[in-house]
């Protein structure tokens, strides 16, 4: 129905913070189903709770981390599709194994149009929660 314009992944994020990264070939959008995450994008960190929808334009540096012990369950919408194969490759090779071999992770990321910039940016303060107004502007 969409002519292959989108990819959709249902994710369960248990791991450590993602590194700061960009996608050269795709926009990425997150819809949080459960759990709480902090999303670093556009030089700021915001809290994403269930019901939050965030769009990360192509080329925008971003990263994600859990704020609670429970996993973050979310739908990730990708346009143009293809990036979802990176997620599949990470599962197949094993996240822990890739983190132990950073060069392999960089190669894999590059193969799927992702540039890893560095570690998750540090922040001294907890991320601000999205207000209703901000949440609506992200939708």
C-alpha positions, 0 to 999 in steps of 0.5 A: 500500500505504501509502495515500499516507502516505509519499514516498520520494526517493533523493538524492545530496548533492554540494552545500554545507551545507543551511541550517538549516531546519524542515518544518511539514508533514512528518517527514523521515527519512534512511537513509545509503547511502554517504558521510559527513555531519554532521547538525545537529539538536536543538542538536547535530551528529552524524556519519551514516555508511552504515547510519545512520537518523535521524528528524527530527520535524516542526518540528525545526530541522536541517541537513546537510553533507558531511564528505568529497569524495564525495557522500552517497547516502541515502534520504529518507522523508517523511510526509506526502508532498509535500516531495519536490516541493520537491527536484524544484523545486530540481533544476528551477530549479538549486541554484546559481541559487537560492543566488544568489537567496535570496529565490527560494529562500525563496519556493520553500521556503515554498511546500512547507512549509519555513522556512529559519532561517539558515546551517548552524550552525558548530562548532569540533569535528568531530561525534561519530560515532554509537555502536552504541547511539546508532545503534540509538536513532535507528532 
